[in-house]
Amino acid sequence: MKHRKFARTTLLLVSAAIAGIAQAAPVAAEAAAACQIGSYRMADGSALDIGPGAQGQLRWRRTDGLTGALTASGANRWTSTYGWTQRPDGHSVAFVDCGRGGIRFDRVVGRREALIEQETRFESNGVELAGRLTLPPGQARVPIVVLIHGAEHSSALQDYSLQRQFASVGIGVFAYDKRGTGASGGRYTQNYLLLATDAVKAAREARRLAAARTGRVGYQGGSQGGWVAPLAARIEPVDFVIVSFGLAVSPREEDREAIEGDLTRAGFSGEAVAQALEVADAAAAIVESDFREGFERLDEVKRKYAGQPWFAAIRGNYTGFMLGASDQALRTQAPAMVAGIEVRYDPMPVLNNLSVPQLWLLGGQDRDAPPGETVRRLAALKQAGRPVEYVVFADADHGMYEFETRPDGERVSTRQPRDYFDHMREFIVDGSSPSR
């Protein structure tokens, strides 16, 4: 999984990309790997995606959720390790002419798919954003999904494998670098309304580029994108919205629910949870002030409770980081990471009035975006007649990744659930939902 000290512990508020996706390699490594990156159609009919991995590596992915890290082991040959475990999985990949002449995955050969890519730049709120439309070959009308960022600072155009994976199954994809990231201009922000307006402009640009090939158009948003995508659809209706490992509660409520889960898993309850939530409130007050005030109160609760046995179990989202960070780090580094955030943002007024069909995909073991209250709210929306469907993948953590747990309690991502991609594909193509 990704391990950025700040971003990892604040996964939804200031999250690094979709959890479990390997860190983008440095520019030089990415350039060296670029010729192999692409979507491959294998002789057995399956699709294989080759994308950037950690430094010096590539990463393969299948639509059934299996994935592995590839490390060069000879001329044009790469060996694989399982998920993010660094444990050999027995797979190997060989490229012919850097992938231009084909690929061999174990004993199965394949060819690179001739996906159509159109690079573009478009304006939103005075900022120029970089985007890319990826279409399957041909001239037929296709559904188009606009990928909305989480809170990551990295480039979607470089990192998002879904732009190739969806296109390989007949879906057009528009990806773009969030303002202040990658090749886009502007300053990084977590202002949901501003980001939703950017998403609306991205959807318009996708329609413009796809022209006569434009079919159904909608959004897929992961993590923080789960707050942005419904808001964008409320501003300007689309045909569908998919939320992956997002929330129907505020960032403040998310942090509190995560902390309650932390303590419950550690065997604490009752008074310990109430005291831990007092710590969470002090942390939230600092975030709400844009890190200008409230530090004395946080210091006070830290002195009060630091000796309690439950204190070390606090992870939460932003609270866990803030407890371990220095005052200087909080004042100087944190504000840029959470610029524009609304800690008490309530998504329910949007969801209560959204007529666009929605599919929510949630991880039952998500420590960073606990699904409990979100599921209850989605169930109530569905019962009230809102066009909402949801699926909880029981064994998945944030980023929709299944995992192994190390002796020290750290989770290591292994794969995505088998049906995760298919649920998205079917909903994008014709609105089919798991309950139908």
N, C-alpha and C positions, 0 to 999 in steps of 0.2 A: 504494500500500500504506500501511498505518498506519505512522506515524513518531513513536512516543513514544520518546525517547532511552533510557529505562530499559527499558521493556517490549519494544521491538522487538529489542533485542539479547539478551533473555533469554526468547525466545518461548515455550518450553514451561514453563520453571521459573516465570517471572513474566510470561507472555505477555499481550499485549494481545489482545483478542477473536480471532476466526478471522482469520488474516492475510489481508490483501487487502480486508477489509470496511472501508468508509470510516468515519472517525471520526464518532461521534454529534455532531449539531449541538447548539449551546447550546439551553437550554430555550426561549427566545423563538423561535428558528428552527424548532425542532421543532413548537411550537404552531402556527406559521403554516403549516407543511407538512402538518399532521395530516389535513386534510380530503381530500387527494389520496391518502394512503397506503391501499393495499388491493390485493386480488387482482382482476384483470380477465380476463374471458373474451372473447377476440377473435373476430371474425366468421369467421376462418379456422380456428377451433377451438383455437388455441394459448392458453396461459396467459401473462399478463404481470403481474409483480409490481412495484408501485411502493412503495418504502420510503424511509426517511430517508437522506440522504447527508451529505456534508461541509457546513459552515456555508453556509446559503443555497441548498443544492442538494437534489435528490431523486436517487434511483437506481432505474433499471429493471433487471429481471432476467428472463431466460427460463429454462425448465427445461433447455434445451440448453446452458446455461453462458454464453451471451452476456449482457453487461451494459454499462451506460454511465451516466455522470453527467449529470444534467439540470440546466440552468441556465435560469432564467426569461429569456425574450427578448421578452416582450410580454404582453398580457392573456390569461391562461389558456394561454399557449404556452411551451414549453420546448424548448431545443435540447440535443443529446446530444454527449458526447465519449466516445471509445472506452476501455472499461475504466477504468483510473486514469491513463491517459496524458495527459489534458488535450488530446488531439488530436481535432478534429471527425471524427465518423463518418458524417455525413449524415442521421442520424435526427432526428426531431422528434416531440414529443408535445403534444397539445392536450387540455385537460380541459373538460368541459361541466358547469357548476354545481359546480366544484371536485371533479369526478369523480362526483358523485351522479347526474348526467345522462349519464354515459358518458365515453369516452376515444377519442382517435384517435391511433394510432401510425403515423406516415407516412400511408399511405392506407387503413389498416385500422381500422375502428371496433370498439369493444368496450363491454362493460357491466361494472359492478362486481358481483362475486359476493357473494351474501348469506350469507357465512360466519357461523356462530354462535359468538359469543365469550362465555365465562363467566369473569368475574374472581373470584378467590378469595384467601383468606389461610389458611395452614395452619401448624401448629406442628411443629417438629422440634428435638429436643434443647434445649428451652426457648427457642427463637427462632422468631419469627413470620416466615414467608416469603411473598412475594407471587407469585402464579401466575396463569396464564390457560389455559383449555382452549379450543381453537379446533376446531370441527367443521364438516364439510361440511353443506350443507342436507339436510333430510329426517329420517327416523327409522330408517334402516337401521343395522345393526351395522357398525362400521368398525374397522380396526386403529388403535391409538393409539401414537404414539411420544413418549417423554419426552425433551426436549432437555437434555443435560447440558453445563454451561459448560466452557469452557477456563479459563485463568487470568486472564481479563480482569476488570477492575474496573467495567466498564460494565454497563448494564442489558440483559439478554436480552429482556425484555418490549418494550423500545423497538427493539432493534437486529436481532433474529433474523428474517430474511425467511423462513426455513424454516417458521415457524409458519403463514404464509399459503400458501406454495408447496405444502407437503404437503397442507394442507386443500383446496386447489383441485383436487387429483387424488384426492380421496376418502379421505384419511387424517386421523384426528384427531391433534391435536398439543397436548401440554402443555408450556408454557415457564414458567420461573420465574426470578426474580432470585436469584442465588447470595447466600448470607448475606454481609452487609456491602456489598452492591451495590444500586443502584436503589432500589426501594421495599421491599426486605426489611430486616429487623432484623439484629442481631448484628454481630459483628466479622468482617472479611474473614479468610479462612484458606485455606491450601493443605494442610490435613490431609486426606489422601485418605479415611481411614476416616470421619471426620466428614462429609465431602462425600458419600460414598457412602450414608451413613445418610439424609442430606437427600434424595438421589435416590430412595431407597426410599419415603420419606414422600411425595414428589412423585408417584410412580407410584400409591400408594394413593389420593391425592387425585384423580388423573386418573380412576381407576376409579370413585370415588364420584360425581364429577360426571357422567361419561358414562353411568353406570348401565346401562340396558338396551342402550345403543348400543355398549357395550364389546366389542370383538373381541380380536384379538391385541394384546398390550401389550409394549413393549420400549423400549430406550434407543438414542439416538444421541448419541455424545460426541465432540467434536472436540478435538484437541490434548491438554491436560491431562485432558480428559474421557475420553481413552483409558485412563488409569489408573483413573479413578473408575467408569466404566460397568461393566467386568467385575467389579469389587469389589462394586458394588451388586447385580449379578445373582447373585453368589455368596451374598450375605447373604439375599436373597429372590429366588428364581428368577422370570424373566420368559420371554417367548416368543422374544426375539431381542435381540442386541446389535450395534450398528454402531459401529465405531471409525473416525473420519476423521482422517487425518494424526496418529495417536497412535503410541505406542511400546510394545514388549514388553521394554524395558530400563529401567534406573533412570535418574533425572535425571543422576546422576554419569556413567554410561556414555554417556548421550546427549550430554553436553557434550564428552566426550573424543572420541566418534565425529565430532561436528561439527567439532572442531578439526583432527582428522586430515584430514577432507575439505577444510577451509580451506587447509591447507598443500599438500595434493596438487594442488588446483586452481591454486595459485600456483606449482607446479613444484618444491616441496620434498618430501623424503622421508627415510627412514632416521633418521640422528642428529638432524636438525632436528625431526622429529615427536616423537621421544623426549624431547627437551628441552622442546618445547611442552607435552607432557603433564605434565611436571614442574611447569610453571606452572599447568596445570589442577588438579593435585592440591593446590597451595597455595591456589588459589581455593576449591576444594571444602571444604577444612578450615575456612575462615572461615564458609561457609554452614552447615556441619554444627554449628558452635558457636553458631548464631543470631547471628552477627556480633559475638561477644563476644571472640574471640581468634583468633590466627593471622595478624594483620596484619604482624607482623615478618617472618614467613616469606615472605609475598607480596612485601613490599618487597625482600627479599633476592634472590628469583628475578628480580624486575623489574630490579634493578641488574645482575644476572649476565647477563641475556639481552637487555636492551633494545637493545643495539647490533647484535644479530644481524639479518641480512636477512629472516629469516622472522618476526620478532616482530610486525611490523605486519600480517601476514596473519592473525593470530589473531582470530577472530570468535566462534566457539563459541556458547554461550548466555549463561550468567551470567559466564563468564570474560572475554569481550570487554568487557562493561560494567565489570567490576571493575578491569580494567587501566587504564581511562580515567577512572574516578571518583576523586574525592578521598577521603581517609581519613574526613573528616567525613561525606560523603555516604553512604559505606558503613555508617558507624556509626549514622547518624540516619534515613536514608530507606529503605535496603534491608530492614531487619528487618520493617517493616510490609508490604512487598511480598511477602515469602516466608514469612509467618507460618505455622508448622506444617509446613513442607516437610520431607520425608524424602528427603535427597539419595541415600541408598542403598536406597530402596524397590525391592524386587524384585517385579515383577508375576507372575513365573512360577509361584509356588505357587498363585496364584488361577487362572491360565490352565490349568495342568496338571490342575486339578480342576473345571473349569467345563464343565458339560454343556449349557449354553445355546448354541444356534447363533449363530455370530458371523460378521460380514462386516467385514473390515478393508480400508480404502481408503487408499492411501499415495501420496505424491508422489515420483517417481523423482529429482527435482531438489531435494528438500527439504533445504535447508542447515541448518535449525533442528532438524528431527527426522529425521536421516538414516535411511533405511529398511533399510540393509544387514543389520545384525544382527537387526532385528525380522523381516525377511522370512525369514531363516534359521531363527529360532525358530518362526515361524508354520508354515513348511513342516514342521518336525519335529513340531509338534503335530498337524498334519493327517495326517502319515504314521502317527502313533501312534493315530489314530482319533478325535481330538478334532474336534468339529463346527465347524471353522474354514475359512473361505474368505477369500481376499485378492486384491486387484487393485492393481497398481502402475501409476499413470498416469505414463508415462515423462517427460513434459515439464512436470509440475506441481511447484511449490514448496509451501511450507507454506501452509495454508489451502486447499489444492487449487486453486491458481491458476497458470495458465500466465502467461508473462511475456515482456517484452522486456528486453534488457540494454543499459543506457546505456554510453557510452564510459568513464565512471568506474567501471564495474562494478556500479552499483546496478541492482537489478531493479525493474521497474515491472509490476504485475499488469495483465493484459488480460482474461482470462475464465477460467471453469472448464472442465474437460474435458467434451466433448459428452455422454458417457455417465455422468458422475458421479451426477447426480440420479436417472437411471433405475435405476442399480444399487441405490441406496438404496430407491427406491419399490418395486421388485419384491421386494426382500428383506423389507420391512416388510409388504407385502400378503400374500405367500404363502410366503415363505422361499426364493424362487427365487434362485439364485446364479449368477454369471457362468460357472462351470465346468459347469453342468448344461445 
